[in-house]
Amino acid sequence: MAKPPMGTKVLEQARTYGIGNLRRHILLCAGPDCVASGEGEAAWAYLKKRIVELKLNIAPEMVYRTKCHCLRICMDGPIVVVYPEGVWYRLARPEVIERILQEHVLGGRVVEEFRIAVNPLPAGEK
């Protein structure tokens, strides 16, 4: 999905990206503390590419991805968290990311072999 042109209003950008209709959000720590930066960037590039190839970036799936540089688990990276389930994964190199996408995101099954923890966020409290 292309970035909206410069000057696009924030609410229009949110609509363009499907924010408000997201089904999942994947956070990926690209290092440098949990993994060498080159490996983290390769994992990030793979995640971005596969989300588009699998058409997970469009309705009805609407999977959003965010790269960060620290998820506070500074070993066994790249670290990935999949929300809303709140499943944390370790060693998320391209082959593991593929399994996360196929088994968890598309299949609904946690990839236990790489799971660190499960911590879903509470539903909208008032």
The first five atom37 places (N, CA, C, CB, O) and aatype in JSON, in Angstrom:
{
  "aatype": [12, 0, 11, 14, 14, 12, 7, 16, 11, 19, 10, 6, 5, 0, 1, 16, 18, 7, 9, 7, 2, 10, 1, 1, 8, 9, 10, 10, 4, 0, 7, 14, 3, 4, 19, 0, 15, 7, 6, 7, 6, 0, 0, 17, 0, 18, 10, 11, 11, 1, 9, 19, 6, 10, 11, 10, 2, 9, 0, 14, 6, 12, 19, 18, 1, 16, 11, 4, 8, 4, 10, 1, 9, 4, 12, 3, 7, 14, 9, 19, 19, 19, 18, 14, 6, 7, 19, 17, 18, 1, 10, 0, 1, 14, 6, 19, 9, 6, 1, 9, 10, 5, 6, 8, 19, 10, 7, 7, 1, 19, 19, 6, 6, 13, 1, 9, 0, 19, 2, 14, 10, 14, 0, 7, 6, 11],
  "atom_mask": [
    [1, 1, 1, 1, 1],
    [1, 1, 1, 1, 1],
    [1, 1, 1, 1, 1],
    [1, 1, 1, 1, 1],
    [1, 1, 1, 1, 1],
    [1, 1, 1, 1, 1],
    [1, 1, 1, 0, 1],
    [1, 1, 1, 1, 1],
    [1, 1, 1, 1, 1],
    [1, 1, 1, 1, 1],
    [1, 1, 1, 1, 1],
    [1, 1, 1, 1, 1],
    [1, 1, 1, 1, 1],
    [1, 1, 1, 1, 1],
    [1, 1, 1, 1, 1],
    [1, 1, 1, 1, 1],
    [1, 1, 1, 1, 1],
    [1, 1, 1, 0, 1],
    [1, 1, 1, 1, 1],
    [1, 1, 1, 0, 1],
    [1, 1, 1, 1, 1],
    [1, 1, 1, 1, 1],
    [1, 1, 1, 1, 1],
    [1, 1, 1, 1, 1],
    [1, 1, 1, 1, 1],
    [1, 1, 1, 1, 1],
    [1, 1, 1, 1, 1],
    [1, 1, 1, 1, 1],
    [1, 1, 1, 1, 1],
    [1, 1, 1, 1, 1],
    [1, 1, 1, 0, 1],
    [1, 1, 1, 1, 1],
    [1, 1, 1, 1, 1],
    [1, 1, 1, 1, 1],
    [1, 1, 1, 1, 1],
    [1, 1, 1, 1, 1],
    [1, 1, 1, 1, 1],
    [1, 1, 1, 0, 1],
    [1, 1, 1, 1, 1],
    [1, 1, 1, 0, 1],
    [1, 1, 1, 1, 1],
    [1, 1, 1, 1, 1],
    [1, 1, 1, 1, 1],
    [1, 1, 1, 1, 1],
    [1, 1, 1, 1, 1],
    [1, 1, 1, 1, 1],
    [1, 1, 1, 1, 1],
    [1, 1, 1, 1, 1],
    [1, 1, 1, 1, 1],
    [1, 1, 1, 1, 1],
    [1, 1, 1, 1, 1],
    [1, 1, 1, 1, 1],
    [1, 1, 1, 1, 1],
    [1, 1, 1, 1, 1],
    [1, 1, 1, 1, 1],
    [1, 1, 1, 1, 1],
    [1, 1, 1, 1, 1],
    [1, 1, 1, 1, 1],
    [1, 1, 1, 1, 1],
    [1, 1, 1, 1, 1],
    [1, 1, 1, 1, 1],
    [1, 1, 1, 1, 1],
    [1, 1, 1, 1, 1],
    [1, 1, 1, 1, 1],
    [1, 1, 1, 1, 1],
    [1, 1, 1, 1, 1],
    [1, 1, 1, 1, 1],
    [1, 1, 1, 1, 1],
    [1, 1, 1, 1, 1],
    [1, 1, 1, 1, 1],
    [1, 1, 1, 1, 1],
    [1, 1, 1, 1, 1],
    [1, 1, 1, 1, 1],
    [1, 1, 1, 1, 1],
    [1, 1, 1, 1, 1],
    [1, 1, 1, 1, 1],
    [1, 1, 1, 0, 1],
    [1, 1, 1, 1, 1],
    [1, 1, 1, 1, 1],
    [1, 1, 1, 1, 1],
    [1, 1, 1, 1, 1],
    [1, 1, 1, 1, 1],
    [1, 1, 1, 1, 1],
    [1, 1, 1, 1, 1],
    [1, 1, 1, 1, 1],
    [1, 1, 1, 0, 1],
    [1, 1, 1, 1, 1],
    [1, 1, 1, 1, 1],
    [1, 1, 1, 1, 1],
    [1, 1, 1, 1, 1],
    [1, 1, 1, 1, 1],
    [1, 1, 1, 1, 1],
    [1, 1, 1, 1, 1],
    [1, 1, 1, 1, 1],
    [1, 1, 1, 1, 1],
    [1, 1, 1, 1, 1],
    [1, 1, 1, 1, 1],
    [1, 1, 1, 1, 1],
    [1, 1, 1, 1, 1],
    [1, 1, 1, 1, 1],
    [1, 1, 1, 1, 1],
    [1, 1, 1, 1, 1],
    [1, 1, 1, 1, 1],
    [1, 1, 1, 1, 1],
    [1, 1, 1, 1, 1],
    [1, 1, 1, 1, 1],
    [1, 1, 1, 0, 1],
    [1, 1, 1, 0, 1],
    [1, 1, 1, 1, 1],
    [1, 1, 1, 1, 1],
    [1, 1, 1, 1, 1],
    [1, 1, 1, 1, 1],
    [1, 1, 1, 1, 1],
    [1, 1, 1, 1, 1],
    [1, 1, 1, 1, 1],
    [1, 1, 1, 1, 1],
    [1, 1, 1, 1, 1],
    [1, 1, 1, 1, 1],
    [1, 1, 1, 1, 1],
    [1, 1, 1, 1, 1],
    [1, 1, 1, 1, 1],
    [1, 1, 1, 1, 1],
    [1, 1, 1, 1, 1],
    [1, 1, 1, 0, 1],
    [1, 1, 1, 1, 1],
    [1, 1, 1, 1, 1]
  ],
  "atom_positions": [
    [[0.85, -1.17, 0.0], [0.0, 0.0, 0.0], [0.89, 1.23, 0.0], [-0.96, 0.0, 1.21], [1.77, 1.36, 0.85]],
    [[0.67, 2.1, -0.93], [1.48, 3.31, -1.06], [1.13, 4.3, 0.05], [1.28, 3.96, -2.44], [0.01, 4.35, 0.54]],
    [[2.13, 5.09, 0.41], [1.89, 6.14, 1.41], [1.02, 7.22, 0.79], [3.23, 6.73, 1.93], [1.15, 7.53, -0.39]],
    [[0.13, 7.8, 1.6], [-0.68, 8.91, 1.09], [0.22, 10.09, 0.75], [-1.75, 9.33, 2.12], [1.3, 10.23, 1.32]],
    [[-0.2, 10.95, -0.17], [0.62, 12.09, -0.55], [0.83, 13.05, 0.62], [-0.03, 12.85, -1.73], [0.04, 13.1, 1.56]],
    [[1.93, 13.81, 0.55], [2.2, 14.82, 1.57], [1.0, 15.75, 1.68], [3.49, 15.63, 1.22], [0.35, 16.07, 0.69]],
    [[0.72, 16.17, 2.89], [-0.39, 17.08, 3.13], [-1.71, 16.38, 3.39], [0.0, 0.0, 0.0], [-2.7, 17.04, 3.7]],
    [[-1.75, 15.04, 3.28], [-2.97, 14.31, 3.56], [-3.28, 14.41, 5.05], [-2.85, 12.82, 3.12], [-2.39, 14.24, 5.89]],
    [[-4.5, 14.69, 5.38], [-4.93, 14.84, 6.78], [-4.83, 13.51, 7.51], [-6.38, 15.38, 6.85], [-4.95, 12.44, 6.91]],
    [[-4.62, 13.59, 8.81], [-4.39, 12.4, 9.62], [-5.57, 11.43, 9.57], [-4.11, 12.8, 11.05], [-5.35, 10.22, 9.48]],
    [[-6.79, 11.91, 9.62], [-7.94, 11.01, 9.58], [-8.04, 10.3, 8.24], [-9.23, 11.78, 9.86], [-8.43, 9.14, 8.18]],
    [[-7.71, 10.99, 7.17], [-7.7, 10.37, 5.84], [-6.61, 9.31, 5.75], [-7.5, 11.44, 4.75], [-6.82, 8.25, 5.16]],
    [[-5.44, 9.59, 6.34], [-4.36, 8.6, 6.36], [-4.81, 7.36, 7.12], [-3.08, 9.2, 6.99], [-4.57, 6.23, 6.68]],
    [[-5.45, 7.56, 8.26], [-5.92, 6.41, 9.05], [-6.89, 5.56, 8.23], [-6.61, 6.9, 10.35], [-6.8, 4.33, 8.26]],
    [[-7.8, 6.19, 7.51], [-8.73, 5.44, 6.65], [-7.98, 4.7, 5.55], [-9.78, 6.4, 6.03], [-8.27, 3.54, 5.27]],
    [[-7.0, 5.37, 4.93], [-6.21, 4.76, 3.86], [-5.55, 3.48, 4.34], [-5.16, 5.74, 3.35], [-5.5, 2.49, 3.61]],
    [[-5.03, 3.49, 5.56], [-4.33, 2.32, 6.1], [-5.26, 1.31, 6.77], [-3.3, 2.77, 7.1], [-4.8, 0.28, 7.26]],
    [[-6.56, 1.59, 6.79], [-7.5, 0.64, 7.37], [-7.54, 0.67, 8.88], [0.0, 0.0, 0.0], [-8.11, -0.23, 9.5]],
    [[-6.95, 1.69, 9.49], [-6.96, 1.77, 10.95], [-8.4, 1.97, 11.39], [-6.04, 2.94, 11.47], [-9.12, 2.83, 10.87]],
    [[-8.81, 1.18, 12.33], [-10.21, 1.13, 12.75], [-10.85, -0.18, 12.31], [0.0, 0.0, 0.0], [-11.9, -0.57, 12.83]],
    [[-10.22, -0.85, 11.35], [-10.71, -2.14, 10.86], [-9.65, -3.23, 10.96], [-11.17, -2.0, 9.41], [-9.81, -4.3, 10.38]],
    [[-8.58, -2.98, 11.7], [-7.5, -3.95, 11.8], [-7.96, -5.19, 12.57], [-6.27, -3.33, 12.49], [-8.71, -5.1, 13.54]],
    [[-7.5, -6.34, 12.11], [-7.8, -7.6, 12.8], [-6.62, -8.06, 13.63], [-8.2, -8.7, 11.8], [-6.79, -8.7, 14.67]],
    [[-5.41, -7.73, 13.16], [-4.2, -8.1, 13.9], [-3.16, -7.01, 13.73], [-3.65, -9.47, 13.43], [-3.16, -6.27, 12.75]],
    [[-2.27, -6.94, 14.71], [-1.13, -6.02, 14.65], [0.09, -6.82, 15.05], [-1.34, -4.75, 15.59], [0.13, -7.43, 16.12]],
    [[1.09, -6.82, 14.18], [2.34, -7.54, 14.43], [3.44, -6.53, 14.7], [2.72, -8.47, 13.24], [3.71, -5.66, 13.87]],
    [[4.06, -6.64, 15.87], [5.21, -5.81, 16.23], [6.46, -6.66, 16.08], [5.08, -5.24, 17.69], [6.48, -7.81, 16.51]],
    [[7.5, -6.11, 15.47], [8.76, -6.83, 15.29], [9.89, -5.97, 15.79], [8.98, -7.22, 13.81], [10.09, -4.85, 15.33]],
    [[10.65, -6.5, 16.75], [11.85, -5.82, 17.23], [13.0, -6.2, 16.3], [12.17, -6.19, 18.73], [13.37, -7.37, 16.2]],
    [[13.56, -5.22, 15.64], [14.64, -5.45, 14.66], [16.02, -5.26, 15.28], [14.48, -4.51, 13.48], [17.01, -5.16, 14.55]],
    [[16.1, -5.21, 16.61], [17.4, -5.08, 17.27], [17.83, -3.63, 17.39], [0.0, 0.0, 0.0], [17.06, -2.74, 17.01]],
    [[18.99, -3.37, 17.88], [20.19, -4.19, 17.83], [20.49, -4.98, 19.09], [21.33, -3.33, 17.51], [21.48, -5.71, 19.11]],
    [[19.7, -4.87, 20.16], [20.07, -5.56, 21.4], [19.73, -7.05, 21.4], [19.39, -4.9, 22.56], [20.5, -7.85, 21.92]],
    [[18.6, -7.43, 20.81], [18.19, -8.83, 20.83], [18.74, -9.62, 19.65], [16.68, -8.92, 20.84], [18.76, -10.85, 19.68]],
    [[19.18, -8.91, 18.61], [19.65, -9.56, 17.39], [20.52, -8.56, 16.63], [18.45, -10.07, 16.51], [20.34, -7.35, 16.77]],
    [[21.44, -9.05, 15.85], [22.24, -8.15, 15.01], [21.33, -7.37, 14.07], [23.3, -8.95, 14.2], [20.37, -7.92, 13.53]],
    [[21.63, -6.11, 13.89], [20.77, -5.23, 13.09], [20.49, -5.78, 11.7], [21.41, -3.87, 12.97], [19.36, -5.67, 11.22]],
    [[21.48, -6.36, 11.05], [21.27, -6.92, 9.71], [20.23, -8.02, 9.7], [0.0, 0.0, 0.0], [19.4, -8.08, 8.79]],
    [[20.27, -8.9, 10.7], [19.28, -9.97, 10.8], [17.89, -9.4, 11.1], [19.68, -10.99, 11.88], [16.89, -9.87, 10.55]],
    [[17.84, -8.4, 11.96], [16.56, -7.77, 12.28], [15.95, -7.1, 11.07], [0.0, 0.0, 0.0], [14.74, -7.21, 10.84]],
    [[16.78, -6.41, 10.29], [16.27, -5.75, 9.08], [15.81, -6.77, 8.04], [17.35, -4.83, 8.47], [14.83, -6.54, 7.34]],
    [[16.52, -7.91, 7.95], [16.11, -8.96, 7.01], [14.75, -9.54, 7.42], [17.18, -10.09, 6.94], [13.91, -9.82, 6.57]],
    [[14.54, -9.73, 8.72], [13.26, -10.23, 9.21], [12.15, -9.23, 8.91], [13.33, -10.51, 10.73], [11.06, -9.62, 8.49]],
    [[12.43, -7.94, 9.12], [11.45, -6.89, 8.85], [11.09, -6.85, 7.37], [11.99, -5.52, 9.3], [9.91, -6.78, 7.02]],
    [[12.08, -6.91, 6.5], [11.83, -6.89, 5.06], [10.98, -8.09, 4.66], [13.16, -6.88, 4.28], [10.07, -7.97, 3.83]],
    [[11.28, -9.24, 5.23], [10.52, -10.46, 4.92], [9.07, -10.32, 5.38], [11.17, -11.69, 5.58], [8.15, -10.64, 4.63]],
    [[8.86, -9.83, 6.6], [7.5, -9.66, 7.12], [6.68, -8.73, 6.23], [7.56, -9.1, 8.56], [5.55, -9.04, 5.87]],
    [[7.26, -7.58, 5.87], [6.56, -6.63, 5.01], [6.19, -7.27, 3.68], [7.42, -5.38, 4.77], [5.06, -7.14, 3.21]],
    [[7.15, -7.96, 3.07], [6.93, -8.58, 1.76], [5.84, -9.64, 1.82], [8.23, -9.2, 1.23], [4.95, -9.68, 0.97]],
    [[5.9, -10.5, 2.82], [4.94, -11.6, 2.9], [3.53, -11.14, 3.24], [5.4, -12.6, 3.94], [2.56, -11.72, 2.76]],
    [[3.4, -10.09, 4.05], [2.07, -9.57, 4.35], [1.4, -9.12, 3.06], [2.15, -8.39, 5.36], [0.21, -9.37, 2.86]],
    [[2.15, -8.46, 2.19], [1.6, -8.0, 0.9], [1.33, -9.2, -0.01], [2.57, -7.01, 0.2], [0.25, -9.29, -0.6]],
    [[2.29, -10.12, -0.12], [2.11, -11.28, -1.0], [0.91, -12.12, -0.6], [3.36, -12.14, -0.99], [0.21, -12.66, -1.47]],
    [[0.67, -12.25, 0.69], [-0.46, -13.04, 1.19], [-1.76, -12.23, 1.25], [-0.14, -13.59, 2.57], [-2.81, -12.73, 1.64]],
    [[-1.66, -10.96, 0.84], [-2.81, -10.04, 0.84], [-3.41, -9.88, 2.24], [-3.88, -10.55, -0.12], [-4.62, -9.71, 2.39]],
    [[-2.55, -9.94, 3.24], [-3.0, -9.75, 4.62], [-3.16, -8.28, 4.97], [-2.03, -10.4, 5.58], [-3.67, -7.94, 6.03]],
    [[-2.71, -7.41, 4.07], [-2.79, -5.96, 4.3], [-4.09, -5.35, 3.79], [-1.61, -5.27, 3.63], [-4.27, -4.14, 3.86]],
    [[-4.99, -6.18, 3.3], [-6.26, -5.68, 2.77], [-7.41, -6.44, 3.43], [-6.31, -5.81, 1.21], [-7.23, -7.53, 3.97]],
    [[-8.6, -5.85, 3.37], [-9.79, -6.48, 3.95], [-10.03, -7.82, 3.27], [-11.04, -5.56, 3.81], [-9.79, -7.94, 2.07]],
    [[-10.48, -8.81, 3.97], [-10.96, -8.77, 5.35], [-9.88, -8.99, 6.4], [-12.02, -9.77, 5.53], [-10.15, -8.79, 7.59]],
    [[-8.67, -9.39, 6.01], [-7.63, -9.72, 7.0], [-7.12, -8.51, 7.77], [-6.47, -10.38, 6.3], [-7.13, -8.52, 9.01]],
    [[-6.69, -7.47, 7.08], [-6.21, -6.22, 7.68], [-5.2, -6.45, 8.81], [-7.4, -5.44, 8.2], [-5.48, -6.17, 9.98]],
    [[-4.03, -6.95, 8.44], [-2.93, -7.13, 9.39], [-1.99, -5.93, 9.25], [-2.16, -8.47, 9.13], [-1.52, -5.62, 8.16]],
    [[-1.73, -5.27, 10.36], [-0.83, -4.11, 10.39], [0.49, -4.56, 10.97], [-1.44, -2.93, 11.22], [0.52, -5.47, 11.81]],
    [[1.57, -3.95, 10.55], [2.89, -4.31, 11.08], [3.63, -3.06, 11.5], [3.71, -5.11, 10.03], [3.51, -2.0, 10.88]],
    [[4.43, -3.21, 12.58], [5.22, -2.1, 13.1], [6.6, -2.61, 13.49], [4.52, -1.43, 14.32], [6.73, -3.62, 14.19]],
    [[7.62, -1.91, 13.03], [9.0, -2.23, 13.41], [9.38, -1.36, 14.61], [10.01, -2.01, 12.21], [9.08, -0.16, 14.63]],
    [[10.03, -1.97, 15.58], [10.53, -1.2, 16.72], [11.94, -1.68, 17.03], [9.59, -1.36, 17.97], [12.43, -2.64, 16.44]],
    [[12.58, -1.0, 17.94], [13.96, -1.35, 18.28], [14.12, -1.89, 19.68], [14.83, -0.15, 18.11], [15.24, -2.15, 20.11]],
    [[13.02, -2.08, 20.4], [13.13, -2.72, 21.7], [11.77, -3.15, 22.2], [13.79, -1.79, 22.71], [10.86, -2.33, 22.34]],
    [[11.64, -4.44, 22.47], [10.46, -4.99, 23.13], [10.83, -5.52, 24.51], [9.82, -6.1, 22.27], [10.07, -6.28, 25.12]],
    [[11.99, -5.13, 24.99], [12.49, -5.41, 26.33], [12.97, -6.84, 26.54], [11.44, -5.09, 27.32], [13.47, -7.15, 27.62]],
    [[12.83, -7.72, 25.58], [13.4, -9.07, 25.64], [14.66, -9.01, 24.8], [12.38, -10.2, 25.13], [14.59, -9.12, 23.57]],
    [[15.79, -8.84, 25.43], [17.03, -8.53, 24.69], [17.88, -9.77, 24.43], [17.85, -7.52, 25.46], [19.09, -9.75, 24.62]],
    [[17.22, -10.83, 23.99], [17.91, -12.05, 23.56], [16.97, -12.85, 22.69], [18.39, -12.89, 24.78], [15.76, -12.63, 22.7]],
    [[17.54, -13.78, 21.95], [16.77, -14.67, 21.09], [15.89, -13.93, 20.08], [15.91, -15.56, 21.94], [14.81, -14.42, 19.73]],
    [[16.33, -12.77, 19.62], [15.57, -12.01, 18.64], [15.79, -12.52, 17.24], [0.0, 0.0, 0.0], [16.58, -13.44, 17.01]],
    [[15.09, -11.93, 16.31], [14.08, -10.9, 16.48], [12.9, -11.41, 17.31], [13.6, -10.42, 15.12], [12.54, -12.58, 17.28]],
    [[12.32, -10.48, 18.06], [11.14, -10.76, 18.87], [9.93, -10.25, 18.1], [11.25, -10.09, 20.3], [9.96, -9.16, 17.52]],
    [[8.86, -11.03, 18.09], [7.61, -10.65, 17.43], [6.48, -10.8, 18.44], [7.35, -11.52, 16.16], [6.45, -11.75, 19.22]],
    [[5.55, -9.84, 18.41], [4.32, -9.94, 19.2], [3.15, -9.81, 18.24], [4.26, -8.84, 20.33], [3.12, -8.91, 17.4]],
    [[2.18, -10.71, 18.38], [0.97, -10.69, 17.55], [-0.22, -10.35, 18.44], [0.76, -12.06, 16.82], [-0.56, -11.08, 19.36]],
    [[-0.86, -9.21, 18.12], [-2.07, -8.79, 18.83], [-3.26, -8.96, 17.9], [-1.97, -7.32, 19.32], [-3.1, -8.8, 16.69]],
    [[-4.46, -9.27, 18.42], [-4.9, -9.06, 19.78], [-4.59, -10.2, 20.74], [-6.34, -8.81, 19.78], [-4.78, -10.05, 21.95]],
    [[-4.11, -11.33, 20.23], [-3.86, -12.47, 21.1], [-2.74, -12.21, 22.11], [-3.52, -13.68, 20.27], [-2.72, -12.81, 23.19]],
    [[-1.81, -11.32, 21.76], [-0.7, -11.02, 22.66], [0.3, -12.15, 22.76], [0.0, 0.0, 0.0], [0.86, -12.39, 23.83]],
    [[0.53, -12.84, 21.65], [1.49, -13.95, 21.64], [2.87, -13.39, 21.3], [1.06, -15.06, 20.63], [3.05, -12.73, 20.27]],
    [[3.83, -13.67, 22.16], [5.21, -13.23, 21.99], [6.03, -14.4, 21.45], [5.81, -12.7, 23.34], [5.96, -15.52, 21.97]],
    [[6.81, -14.12, 20.39], [7.64, -15.14, 19.76], [9.11, -14.74, 19.78], [7.18, -15.39, 18.32], [9.43, -13.55, 19.76]],
    [[9.98, -15.73, 19.81], [11.43, -15.52, 19.77], [11.98, -16.09, 18.46], [12.14, -16.18, 21.0], [11.3, -16.84, 17.76]],
    [[13.23, -15.72, 18.16], [13.94, -16.25, 16.98], [13.14, -16.08, 15.69], [14.26, -17.73, 17.19], [13.13, -16.97, 14.84]],
    [[12.49, -14.94, 15.56], [11.59, -14.69, 14.42], [12.36, -14.27, 13.17], [10.57, -13.62, 14.78], [12.22, -13.15, 12.68]],
    [[13.15, -15.18, 12.68], [13.82, -14.99, 11.4], [12.83, -15.36, 10.3], [15.14, -15.86, 11.3], [11.74, -15.86, 10.61]],
    [[13.15, -15.13, 9.04], [12.15, -15.35, 7.97], [11.42, -16.68, 8.01], [12.82, -15.23, 6.66], [10.2, -16.71, 7.81]],
    [[12.11, -17.78, 8.27], [11.41, -19.07, 8.28], [10.41, -19.18, 9.43], [12.42, -20.22, 8.36], [9.38, -19.84, 9.3]],
    [[10.7, -18.54, 10.55], [9.76, -18.54, 11.68], [8.63, -17.56, 11.42], [10.49, -18.18, 13.0], [7.48, -17.85, 11.75]],
    [[8.94, -16.42, 10.83], [7.88, -15.47, 10.45], [6.9, -16.14, 9.51], [8.48, -14.2, 9.79], [5.69, -15.94, 9.64]],
    [[7.39, -16.93, 8.57], [6.5, -17.64, 7.65], [5.56, -18.56, 8.42], [7.31, -18.45, 6.62], [4.37, -18.62, 8.12]],
    [[6.08, -19.26, 9.41], [5.25, -20.13, 10.22], [4.23, -19.34, 11.03], [6.11, -20.97, 11.16], [3.07, -19.74, 11.15]],
    [[4.65, -18.2, 11.58], [3.73, -17.35, 12.34], [2.59, -16.89, 11.43], [4.47, -16.11, 12.94], [1.42, -16.94, 11.82]],
    [[2.93, -16.45, 10.23], [1.89, -16.0, 9.3], [0.96, -17.15, 8.89], [2.54, -15.38, 8.05], [-0.26, -16.99, 8.91]],
    [[1.54, -18.28, 8.53], [0.73, -19.4, 8.05], [-0.07, -20.06, 9.18], [1.62, -20.43, 7.39], [-1.28, -20.27, 9.05]],
    [[0.61, -20.38, 10.28], [-0.03, -21.15, 11.34], [-0.86, -20.29, 12.29], [1.02, -21.89, 12.12], [-1.97, -20.66, 12.65]],
    [[-0.32, -19.14, 12.7], [-1.02, -18.3, 13.68], [-2.0, -17.36, 12.99], [-0.01, -17.51, 14.51], [-3.2, -17.41, 13.26]],
    [[-1.49, -16.5, 12.12], [-2.34, -15.47, 11.53], [-3.41, -16.1, 10.63], [-1.5, -14.48, 10.72], [-4.59, -15.76, 10.75]],
    [[-3.04, -16.99, 9.75], [-4.01, -17.6, 8.84], [-4.71, -18.83, 9.43], [-3.33, -18.0, 7.54], [-5.89, -19.06, 9.18]],
    [[-3.97, -19.61, 10.23], [-4.52, -20.86, 10.75], [-5.11, -20.79, 12.15], [0.0, 0.0, 0.0], [-5.83, -21.7, 12.56]],
    [[-4.81, -19.72, 12.88], [-5.37, -19.57, 14.22], [-4.71, -20.42, 15.28], [0.0, 0.0, 0.0], [-5.27, -20.58, 16.37]],
    [[-3.51, -20.97, 15.0], [-2.81, -21.81, 15.97], [-1.48, -21.16, 16.35], [-2.57, -23.23, 15.39], [-0.7, -20.77, 15.48]],
    [[-1.23, -21.04, 17.63], [0.03, -20.49, 18.13], [1.16, -21.43, 17.73], [-0.02, -20.3, 19.69], [1.01, -22.65, 17.79]],
    [[2.29, -20.87, 17.33], [3.48, -21.66, 16.98], [4.24, -21.89, 18.29], [4.39, -20.92, 15.89], [5.14, -21.13, 18.64]],
    [[3.86, -22.94, 19.0], [4.35, -23.2, 20.36], [5.86, -23.28, 20.46], [3.76, -24.48, 20.87], [6.44, -22.85, 21.45]],
    [[6.5, -23.82, 19.45], [7.95, -24.01, 19.46], [8.72, -22.7, 19.69], [8.4, -24.64, 18.15], [9.83, -22.72, 20.23]],
    [[8.14, -21.57, 19.28], [8.82, -20.28, 19.38], [8.12, -19.31, 20.32], [8.94, -19.66, 18.01], [8.55, -18.16, 20.46]],
    [[7.04, -19.75, 20.97], [6.28, -18.88, 21.88], [7.07, -18.62, 23.15], [4.92, -19.52, 22.22], [7.63, -19.53, 23.76]],
    [[7.12, -17.33, 23.53], [7.72, -16.93, 24.8], [6.64, -16.8, 25.86], [8.51, -15.59, 24.65], [6.78, -17.32, 26.97]],
    [[5.56, -16.1, 25.52], [4.49, -15.82, 26.47], [3.23, -15.46, 25.71], [4.89, -14.68, 27.43], [3.25, -15.21, 24.5]],
    [[2.12, -15.45, 26.45], [0.85, -14.99, 25.91], [0.33, -13.94, 26.88], [-0.18, -16.17, 25.72], [0.17, -14.2, 28.07]],
    [[0.06, -12.75, 26.36], [-0.41, -11.64, 27.19], [-1.36, -10.75, 26.38], [0.79, -10.82, 27.72], [-0.98, -9.67, 25.94]],
    [[-2.6, -11.23, 26.18], [-3.55, -10.39, 25.47], [-3.86, -9.15, 26.29], [-4.84, -11.16, 25.14], [-3.86, -9.19, 27.52]],
    [[-4.12, -8.06, 25.6], [-4.5, -6.83, 26.28], [-5.97, -6.89, 26.65], [-4.21, -5.59, 25.4], [-6.76, -7.48, 25.91]],
    [[-6.36, -6.3, 27.79], [-7.77, -6.35, 28.18], [-8.63, -5.6, 27.16], [-7.96, -5.76, 29.58], [-8.22, -4.6, 26.58]],
    [[-9.83, -6.12, 26.98], [-10.79, -5.44, 26.08], [-11.12, -4.06, 26.64], [-12.09, -6.29, 25.91], [-11.07, -3.84, 27.85]],
    [[-11.45, -3.15, 25.76], [-11.72, -1.75, 26.09], [-12.4, -1.51, 27.44], [0.0, 0.0, 0.0], [-13.62, -1.6, 27.54]],
    [[-11.61, -1.22, 28.44], [-12.15, -0.88, 29.76], [-12.59, 0.56, 29.77], [-11.11, -1.13, 30.86], [-12.02, 1.4, 29.08]],
    [[-13.62, 0.84, 30.55], [-14.15, 2.2, 30.63], [-13.85, 2.82, 31.96], [-15.64, 2.21, 30.37], [-14.22, 3.97, 32.21]]
  ]
}
